[in-house]
Amino acid sequence: MKKRNVKFALIGVSVMMLAACTNNEKNAELNNIPFGNKKNEPKITDLAEIEEESIEAEKSDASKEKSNETTEVEKEEVDEKMPNENNIYDQSSILAIVNRGETLEPSYVPDDLVTIEVPYVNEIPMVNQLRNEASEALTQLFDDASKNGSTLYAVSGYRSYDYQAELYDNYVASHGEEVARTFSAPAGASEHQTGLAIDVTSEDVAYQLVDTFGNTDDGVWLNDNAHRFGFIIRYPYGKDRVTGYMYEPWHLRYVGIELSYALYESGLTYEEYLWEQGIDVKN
């Protein structure tokens, strides 16, 4: 809106003008406008200022509306980084829920797998991969661990459906299915297939995947700090009836910073957190 210039042309004083005053005063009273020689009468020079203030008020209101719209957009963006009934069932989502009840398709392979850039102990190229976002977060986690005196090693990251099937069958053959299912997932039920899970270890436990890792300085540091980089200890102590697996202090799952903090602060497993959100996932 452009500023209007208010001009008044005084063309003499006439009897008609005087007569009009009475009518103008009545109209002014009806509209609650100061008139004549009343104390609050605005000066002619003030009219432009009044209009300018009105324009500025309109701009301010428009700015507030835009700010509110921006806040809503930002809220939606944040919400998308938290689990909902759509993204948890999207197998390509960072937030995908995977367990024996919620499985992946045999054909699913992440399209952004990269080779991890941290120390590892397994020479099989496939398992030294993660999805790009998870790999970058893992590098940051390992670097921070090193600065705090903990040296970690990666053991196993991405596993294909077929590789997991072979691995699980071998465990069943060696330990029996009842025991094997407490620490290994059948094909399609493994988080490793998402490219978002990785097992880690340290020299203190001879680079093995054992529960005593959780009692080492490295294991304690990992438990207390993994969430700062978007990871969670997916199978915590005492939650085997919920997760379906024994305590695995070595198994990290990348879920993003927003959810990792929420889970760490609540002390809940992923399944429990979803149940509290009213999402009835299987386990």
Secondary structure by P-SEA (a helix, b strand, c coil): cbbbbbbbbbccccaaaaaaaaaaaaaaaaaccccccccccccccaaaaaaaaaaaaaaaaaaaaaaaaaaaaaaaaaaaaccccccccccccccccccccbbbcccccccbbbbbcccccccccccccccaaaaaaaaaaaaaaaaacbbbbbccccccaaaaaaaaaaaaacccaaaaaaccccccccccccccbbbbbcccccccccccccccaaaaaaaaccccccccccccccccccccccccccbbbbccaaaaaaaaaacccaaaaaaaacccccc
